[in-house]
Amino acid sequence: MNAQNVSVGRRVGTRERLVAATIELLQEGGYAAAGVNEITGRIDVAAGTLYRHFPSKAELFVEVFRDVCDREYQAMRLAGETAGSAGDRVDAVVEVFAERALQNPRLAWALLAEPVDPLVDAERLEFRRRYRDLIAGHLQSGIDSGELPAQDAKLVAAALVGAIGDGLVGPLAPSESTPTHRAVVIAELQRFCRRAIGT
């Protein structure tokens, strides 16, 4: 996922600097690399400072997850709004999601698949629901216009979100020794989704 490099300079508030430092550490080594000492050491504050801004490290991870995933969601939403047919809109959403994940595989792996605290896992489920609803809206408009066959838009969209996430796990895995070319991964996911929705 394409987290922007947020400056961790002194002019940014401490809370924002903690979030930015955590994102950087997740990009470098996942949750295992983002210990309290590593996070606070990166911005040169005491470990207790983290707990003045967040009740726990898990709460910090939740905020990081929301911050990064909301950017991903907005990019997917905008991509879907600019495409033509319902099938094209689903293609655009899949392309943006997969492309951004594959550009930053270590962070995407942490957000999509790495074992996490239950608080973060609950947030992961919430964003999957948001992604589902986004795709379901495109499917429903295609069903209403007659472009797509009758189907349960929410159920199919939930299945697509799960399949896309699971499909990306292999290419994003830190242990992946022979990475598949991004364009191939994206095209395969788009073909899968097209077949699933009946276009």
C-alpha positions in Angstrom: 0.0 0.0 0.0 1.3 3.3 -1.0 1.9 5.1 2.3 3.3 8.5 1.7 6.6 9.3 3.4 5.4 11.6 6.2 8.1 13.8 7.6 8.9 13.1 11.2 10.5 16.4 11.7 10.0 18.6 14.8 7.3 20.8 13.1 4.9 17.9 13.0 3.0 17.1 16.2 4.2 14.2 18.3 1.2 12.0 17.7 1.6 12.4 13.9 5.3 11.7 14.2 4.6 8.5 16.1 2.2 7.4 13.4 4.7 8.3 10.6 7.6 6.5 12.4 5.4 3.4 12.8 4.5 3.4 9.1 8.1 3.7 8.2 9.0 0.7 10.4 6.2 -1.4 9.0 7.4 -0.6 5.5 10.9 -1.8 6.5 10.1 -4.9 8.5 6.4 -5.4 9.4 4.9 -5.4 12.9 8.0 -7.2 14.4 10.1 -4.2 13.5 7.8 -1.8 15.1 8.4 -2.2 18.8 7.9 0.7 21.2 11.6 1.4 21.6 12.1 1.3 17.8 9.1 3.7 17.2 10.1 6.2 19.9 13.8 5.9 19.1 13.1 6.9 15.5 11.7 10.2 16.5 13.9 10.6 19.6 11.3 10.7 22.4 11.0 8.6 25.5 8.9 5.4 25.4 6.4 6.9 27.8 5.6 9.5 25.2 3.9 6.9 23.1 1.5 6.0 26.0 0.6 9.7 26.5 -0.8 9.7 23.0 -2.1 6.1 22.7 -3.5 3.8 25.4 -1.4 0.9 24.0 0.8 0.0 21.1 -2.2 -1.8 19.6 -4.2 1.5 19.6 -1.3 3.1 17.7 -1.4 0.3 15.2 -5.1 0.8 14.8 -4.5 4.5 14.0 -1.8 3.6 11.5 -4.1 1.0 9.9 -6.9 3.6 9.6 -4.5 6.2 8.2 -3.0 4.0 5.5 -6.2 2.1 4.6 -8.3 5.2 4.3 -5.9 6.6 1.7 -6.2 3.3 -0.1 -9.9 3.4 0.0 -10.1 7.0 -1.3 -7.8 6.1 -4.2 -10.0 3.1 -5.0 -13.1 5.2 -4.8 -11.8 7.8 -7.1 -10.6 5.2 -9.6 -14.1 3.7 -9.7 -15.8 7.0 -10.2 -13.7 7.8 -13.4 -14.3 4.5 -15.2 -17.1 3.7 -17.7 -19.1 0.5 -17.4 -19.6 -1.5 -14.2 -17.0 -4.0 -15.3 -14.6 -1.1 -16.1 -15.2 0.3 -12.6 -14.5 -3.0 -10.9 -11.3 -3.3 -13.1 -10.2 0.2 -12.0 -10.8 -0.6 -8.3 -8.9 -3.9 -8.5 -6.0 -2.2 -10.4 -5.6 0.6 -7.9 -5.8 -1.7 -4.9 -3.3 -4.3 -6.3 -0.9 -1.8 -7.9 -0.6 0.2 -4.6 -0.2 -2.9 -2.6 2.5 -4.3 -4.9 4.4 -0.9 -4.9 4.9 -1.3 -1.1 4.8 -5.0 -0.5 6.1 -5.1 3.1 3.6 -2.6 4.3 0.8 -4.3 2.4 1.7 -7.7 3.8 1.5 -6.2 7.3 -1.9 -4.7 6.7 -3.4 -7.6 4.8 -1.9 -10.8 6.2 0.5 -10.5 9.1 -0.8 -11.8 12.4 -1.9 -8.8 14.5 -3.5 -7.8 17.8 -7.3 -8.4 17.9 -7.9 -4.6 17.9 -6.1 -4.3 14.6 -7.8 -7.4 13.2 -11.2 -5.8 14.0 -10.1 -2.7 12.0 -8.9 -5.0 9.2 -12.5 -6.5 9.0 -14.0 -3.0 9.0 -12.0 -1.9 6.0 -12.8 -5.1 4.2 -16.5 -4.2 4.7 -15.8 -0.7 3.3 -14.1 -2.2 0.2 -17.0 -4.7 -0.2 -19.5 -1.9 -0.1 -17.5 0.1 -2.7 -17.4 -2.8 -5.1 -21.0 -3.7 -4.3 -22.1 -0.3 -5.4 -20.5 -0.7 -8.8 -22.0 -4.2 -9.1 -25.5 -3.0 -8.2 -25.4 -0.2 -10.8 -24.4 -2.8 -13.4 -27.2 -5.1 -12.3 -29.8 -2.2 -12.4 -28.7 -1.1 -15.9 -28.8 -4.7 -17.2 -25.1 -4.8 -17.9 -24.5 -7.5 -15.3 -26.6 -10.6 -14.6 -28.7 -10.7 -11.4 -26.6 -11.5 -8.4 -26.3 -10.6 -4.7 -24.1 -7.6 -5.1 -22.9 -7.5 -1.4 -22.2 -11.2 -1.3 -20.3 -11.2 -4.6 -18.4 -8.1 -3.6 -17.4 -9.7 -0.3 -16.2 -12.8 -2.1 -14.2 -10.6 -4.5 -12.5 -8.6 -1.7 -11.5 -11.9 0.0 -10.2 -13.4 -3.2 -8.2 -10.2 -4.1 -6.6 -10.1 -0.7 -5.8 -13.8 -0.7 -4.6 -13.6 -4.3 -2.1 -10.9 -3.3 -0.8 -12.8 -0.2 1.6 -14.8 -2.3 3.1 -12.0 -4.3 3.4 -9.8 -1.2 4.9 -12.4 1.1 8.4 -11.5 2.4 9.5 -15.0 1.7 8.4 -14.8 -2.0 11.7 -15.7 -3.8 10.5 -15.2 -7.4 8.2 -12.2 -7.5 5.5 -12.2 -10.2 5.5 -9.2 -12.4 2.9 -6.6 -11.2 1.1 -6.3 -14.5 0.6 -10.1 -14.6 -0.8 -10.2 -11.1 -3.2 -7.3 -11.7 -4.4 -8.7 -15.1 -5.1 -12.1 -13.5 -7.1 -10.5 -10.7 -9.1 -8.5 -13.1 -9.8 -11.5 -15.3 -10.9 -13.4 -12.2 -13.2 -10.6 -11.1 -14.7 -10.2 -14.6 -15.5 -13.9 -14.8 -17.0 -13.8 -11.2 -19.4 -10.9 -12.0 -20.4 -12.3 -15.4 -18.8 -9.9 -17.9 
